[in-house]
Amino acid sequence: MSSQDRVTLLKHDQSFFDALVASDLTALAELLADDFVLVGVEDGAVADRGILLDLVASGTLRFPRIQSFPDEAIVRVVDRVGIVVGRTGMNFTNPDGTTFSAGSRYTHVYAADTHGAWRLVSAQGTTIRS
């Protein structure tokens, strides 16, 4: 893996977090693969790209804050797949109006598209219990 791959994948990670906080559907649509799948940090619920975009667009899923720690991230590239294991501190509001705050470890899986651009294909978070 080149140092540029690490920089690029961590930049994509931060762009994903920034887009969630800003509810930026254009940025999210650009970052997410068509077959993107998210496994939620709070309850393990599975959401595809369309569900995530709809929830963010409607404002029923909001992320007031996501803090990431890129210096701690483990980044690997295997063929055309990039894997980032990192840590966040986040606050979000669920569709039912409940709020959730947690430290988490996450795994993001990226795949290079036909033009070589990285797209997020899978994201899964695990709550860090203190």
C-alpha positions in Angstrom: 0.0 0.0 0.0 1.3 3.4 -0.8 1.2 6.3 1.6 -1.0 8.1 -0.9 -3.6 5.3 -0.6 -3.7 5.9 3.2 -4.1 9.6 2.7 -6.8 9.1 0.1 -8.8 6.6 2.1 -8.6 8.6 5.3 -9.8 11.7 3.4 -12.7 9.7 2.1 -13.5 8.6 5.6 -13.5 12.2 6.8 -15.6 13.3 3.8 -18.2 10.6 4.8 -18.4 11.8 8.4 -18.5 15.5 7.2 -21.3 14.7 4.8 -23.3 12.9 7.5 -23.0 15.9 9.9 -23.9 18.4 7.2 -26.7 16.2 5.8 -25.0 16.7 2.4 -26.8 14.3 0.1 -24.7 15.2 -2.9 -21.5 14.3 -1.2 -23.0 11.1 0.3 -24.3 10.0 -3.1 -20.8 10.6 -4.6 -19.0 8.6 -1.8 -21.3 5.6 -1.5 -21.3 2.7 -3.9 -24.7 1.8 -5.4 -24.7 -1.4 -3.3 -23.5 0.3 -0.1 -24.6 -1.4 3.2 -24.4 0.1 6.7 -24.6 -1.9 9.9 -25.6 0.5 12.7 -23.4 1.1 15.8 -26.3 1.3 18.2 -28.5 -1.8 17.3 -26.9 -3.6 14.4 -29.7 -2.7 12.0 -28.8 -3.0 8.4 -29.5 -0.1 6.0 -28.7 0.1 2.3 -27.7 3.2 0.4 -31.3 4.2 -0.5 -32.5 3.9 3.1 -29.5 5.9 4.5 -30.0 8.7 1.9 -33.7 8.8 2.6 -33.3 9.0 6.3 -30.7 11.8 6.0 -32.7 13.7 3.4 -35.8 13.6 5.6 -33.9 14.7 8.7 -35.1 11.7 10.7 -31.5 10.6 11.0 -29.2 13.4 12.1 -25.5 13.4 13.2 -24.9 16.6 15.2 -21.3 15.5 15.8 -18.8 12.9 14.6 -15.2 13.1 15.8 -12.7 10.9 14.2 -9.2 9.9 15.1 -7.3 9.3 11.9 -3.9 9.0 13.5 -5.1 5.8 15.2 -6.6 4.3 12.0 -5.4 1.0 10.5 -5.5 1.3 6.7 -5.0 -1.6 4.3 -5.3 -2.1 0.6 -5.8 -5.5 -0.9 -6.0 -5.5 -4.7 -8.9 -3.0 -5.5 -10.3 -3.0 -1.9 -9.4 -0.5 0.8 -10.2 -1.2 4.5 -10.1 1.4 7.2 -10.5 0.4 10.9 -10.9 3.6 13.0 -12.4 5.2 16.0 -15.1 7.8 16.4 -17.0 9.7 19.1 -20.5 10.5 17.8 -23.9 11.8 18.6 -26.9 11.1 16.4 -30.7 11.3 16.5 -32.6 8.2 15.4 -35.7 8.2 13.2 -37.8 7.7 16.4 -36.4 10.8 17.9 -34.2 9.1 20.5 -30.6 10.3 20.7 -27.5 8.2 21.0 -23.9 9.1 21.9 -21.0 6.6 21.8 -17.4 6.0 21.2 -17.1 3.4 18.5 -14.7 1.3 16.4 -15.7 1.1 12.8 -14.7 -0.8 9.7 -15.2 0.9 6.4 -14.7 -1.1 3.2 -13.9 0.8 0.0 -13.7 -0.6 -3.6 -12.1 1.1 -6.5 -14.7 1.7 -9.3 -13.9 1.3 -13.0 -12.2 4.7 -13.0 -10.1 4.0 -10.0 -12.1 6.2 -7.6 -12.8 4.8 -4.1 -16.4 4.2 -3.2 -17.6 3.2 0.3 -19.3 -0.2 -0.1 -19.7 -1.2 3.6 -19.6 0.4 7.0 -20.0 -1.2 10.3 -19.6 0.2 13.8 -19.2 -1.3 17.2 -19.8 0.6 20.4 -16.8 0.9 22.7 -18.1 0.2 26.2 -16.3 1.8 29.0 
